[in-house]
Each structure stands twice: as structure tokens, then as C-alpha cells.
């Protein structure tokens, strides 16, 4: 008897004991949560050439994420569609469809 057969038999016996008639498999589709440091996110969004440049921009106060000013270099950001990253007054990066789109005004 294989391990999987033993597990299946155990599940069947427990379900019989509890009075369940069948065991249903439920699949839930969820987008994986992607969290990364803010400096890496700036490089990923192509608004900073390096993480060091991203740190300098944050220290100078030139970064906003969804309208909120980023005050700390040591911060993790949840990456999701629809987020907006503003660099200064003229560069804006938007996340749409899993990709970054950069606009320059």
C-alpha cells in the first residue's frame, strides 16, 4: 500500500465517521501577494536606474506611491495592479496588467 492510498483511506474513514457523503475539492484562485523593498520596486518600475539612486530620491522626498509620500528607505511595498508611483513632478509609473508603464510629462 502506497502512502497516497493510506492517506485516501484515512480521509474516507474520517468522512464516513463524520457522516459526510463525499469529499469535494475546492480550488481558489488568488493572485500571489508580491512584496518587495521600495528601492527594488523603483528599479522594477524603471523610474530608478539603481537601488542607490532610488534611496537618494526617497531621502530627497521625491517619491510618492498612490499619492502618499515615501519617507523611509527601509519599507516594503505590496505590488498590485493599479498602483501609481510618482517621481518628482514629471515621471509617473502605473502598474497595469502585471507590467509597468512609465509616462513623462
N, C-alpha and C positions, 0 to 999 in steps of 0.2 A: 504494500500500500504506500503510495507516494504521500508527500507532505500535503499537497493540494487536495488529495482525496480525503485525508484526515480532517483538514480544515472544513471542507464542504460538508462532510458528515457531521461535524460538530455544529455547524451553522444550522443544518437541517434538524438536528435533535433539539437544539435550543428553540428554534422556531416552532417545532411541534409541541414542546413543553409550554411555550407561551401561548399557544393556540393560534399562531399565525398560519395562514394557509399558503402564503407564498412570500418569497423574499424578492423585493424589487430593487433593481439597480437604478440609482438616481444620479444623473450627470448634471453638474452645474458648470456653466461656462462663466469664468471670471477672467478678466484681464489681469495678468500678474502685476503686482504692485512694484513699480520701479522707483527706487530711492537712490539718490547719488549725491555726493557733495556738490555744493553750489558752484565751485570752481570748475569741476568736471562738466557740469551741465552747461556752463557758459562756453566751454570748448566744443561740446557736442552740438550746441546750437549755432556754432560758427560765428559767435559775436566776440570771442576772445581767441587769440592765436595760441596762447599757452595758459596754464593754470596760474603762473606768476602774474601775467597780465590781468587775469580775472581777479586775483587778490588785490592788485593795485586799484582796479576800477571799483571794487567793493569798498576799499578803505577810503577812496576819494568820494564815495557816496553817489556813484553814477549808475547804479543798478537798481531796477525795480522789477519785481515779479508779481504779476497780476495787480499792478498799481501800488504795491507795498514795497517800501524801500528796504533793501537788504543791508543790515547793519553789521553782520558778523560773517567772517570768512569761514568759521567753523560752524557750518549749518548744512543739514541735509535737506534736500528738496524732493518732493514726490513729483515725478514726471507724469503728466497726463495730457491728453488731447485738450485743446482749447486754451492752454496756458500761454500767457504773453510775457515776454522778457523785454524790458526796455533798457537800452544802454544809452545814457545821455538823452538828448532831445531828438536825435535823428535816426538812431538804429533801433528797429523793433524786430524781434523774432517771435513767430507764432508756431505752435505745435498743432499740426493738422494731419490726421491720418497716419500718425506714428512718425512723421517727418517734420523737420524744422524748416520754416520758410522765413527768410530774412528780407526785411524791407529797409531801404534807406530813403529818408525824406530829404 
